[in-house]
Every structure is written in structure tokens, then in C-alpha cells.
Amino acid sequence: MSDDFDHGLREGMRLALAILAAEEAKWAALLGESRSWRTNATREVRHKTLQVAQQRVQTALNRLLPKGEALQNPELASALEKAGL
């Protein structure tokens, strides 16, 4: 049962990474597009916040993985590549 729980937890982390990557891509496309400096500054802050959140989720995921699994698991490697990490 614990193995299934751990697998589900890792899948949840991978889903969170995918969501954060999609949001980051959305905000990256909007950077510098507005004529208002305040809007551009807000977008830059949101973009940076999403990058930091991705890194924190990645760190948490790495702590949940058994040693060496990140390099051996092709599914995880493809998910991380999609997220750009």
C-alpha cells in the first residue's frame, strides 16, 4: 500500500510540474507586451514566481524518489524534459 501511495504522490508532483510549466509559458509569452510598465513588472514577478515554484516542486519530487530512479525512469525523464527542467 505504501508503494502505491508513493507512486501516486510522485504522479501528483509530476502533474504539478506540468501545470506550472504551462502557466510559466503563458506568462513568458506576455512579458514586455504591455505599454504599461506596471503591468510588465507584474508579469515579470508572476513569471519569476512560477519559475521558483517549479524548482521547489522539482526539489520535493527529487526527495521523494528513491536514489538513482530519476536517471533510470524514462517516464520521469520525459516529464521533466517537457517541463524544461
Residue, then its C-alpha position, 0 to 999 in steps of 0.5 A: m500500500s505504501d508503494d502505491f501511495d508513493h507512486g501516486l504522490r510522485e504522479g501528483m508532483r509530476l502533474a504539478l510540474a506540468i501545470l506550472a510549466a504551462e502557466e510559466a509559458k503563458w506568462a513568458a509569452l506576455l512579458g514586455e507586451s504591455r505599454s504599461w510598465r506596471t503591468n510588465a513588472t507584474r508579469e515579470v514577478r508572476h513569471k519569476t514566481l512560477q519559475v521558483a515554484q517549479q524548482r521547489v516542486q522539482t526539489a520535493l519530487n527529487r526527495l521523494l524518489p528513491k536514489g538513482e530512479a530519476l536517471q533510470n525512469p524514462e517516464l520521469a525523464s520525459a516529464l521533466e524534459k517537457a517541463g524544461l527542467 
